[in-house]
């Protein structure tokens, strides 16, 4: 027997989350509807509010509720340092280290030609304009140590070096094949402290 249309739509919607397959999505849907309807309402309201209010910061490209986020607007941050990360979760782990007080640029992805993600899709021109604003003295590449992350770092380093911008890469305190989001803060702090020139 077919599921009610609205239930089927909910299950399909939950499948858009990373790592959630059909069975997990079905379990989540039944749990929310049967055991936690208030949680389902909060989730629905929070998603709706986030979609309405969030935009990308014009300076760092991270999610924000204003044109320029609080971090980019803060006079306490070192505007001469610009750390490039793949995703907002990577920025969050960098902040947890308390080892960095500069600004960020979030790529919202990484180069992946097989998936059709190239420099245009990641708006590298925006990053180059940001890095070449005359204030930034060093760009720290903190992409993940995956094949795609390394390719992204190499591509960016070539473009930035060609414009006379100093480029460094976080040290390999992070395991090869690892992603910043899943590494402990002390390891990331050590990698940041031991960063090196990238050429």
C-alpha positions, 0 to 999 in steps of 0.5 A, a space after each residue: 500500500 502506498 504511503 500518504 503523499 505528504 508522508 512520502 514527501 517528508 521522507 523524500 525531503 529528509 533524504 536530502 541530508 548527507 548520509 541519510 538513506 531511505 530507511 533513516 529518512 523513514 525512521 526520522 519522519 515517523 519519529 518526528 510525527 509520532 513522538 516529537 511533533 513539537 520538535 517537528 514544528 521547531 524544525 520547520 520554523 527554524 528552517 523557514 526562518 533560516 531560509 528567509 533571513 540568511 544570506 552570504 556575507 559580502 566579505 567572507 561568503 559565510 552565512 550571515 543575517 546582514 550584508 557584512 557579518 559580525 566577524 568581518 565587521 569586528 575591529 578586533 580581527 587582523 584584517 591582514 590575514 585571510 584564511 580560506 576554508 572550504 565550508 562553514 564547519 571548517 571555519 567553526 573548527 578554526 575558531 575553536 582553536 583560539 589560535 587565529 585572529 584574522 579574517 576568513 573566506 569560505 569557498 562553500 565547496 572545493 574543486 571537483 571537476 567530476 562533479 562539475 565544480 570548477 573555479 566559476 562555481 566557487 566564485 574564485 574571482 570574488 576571493 581574488 578580489 577580496 585577497 587583492 584589496 590592498 589590506 590582506 598581506 597573507 592568505 592562509 589556505 586551510 582547505 582539507 587534505 583530500 585530493 579535491 582540497 589539495 587541488 583547490 589549494 594548489 590552484 588558488 596558490 598559483 592564482 594568488 602568487 601570480 598576483 604577488 600575494 603571499 600564500 601559506 598552507 596549514 601544516 599537515 598536523 591534520 591527517 591526510 584524507 582528513 576533514 577539518 570538521 572531524 579533527 580535534 581543535 588541538 591538532 588544528 591549532 598545531 597545524 595552523 601554528 606550523 603553517 608554511 609557505 605554499 609554492 
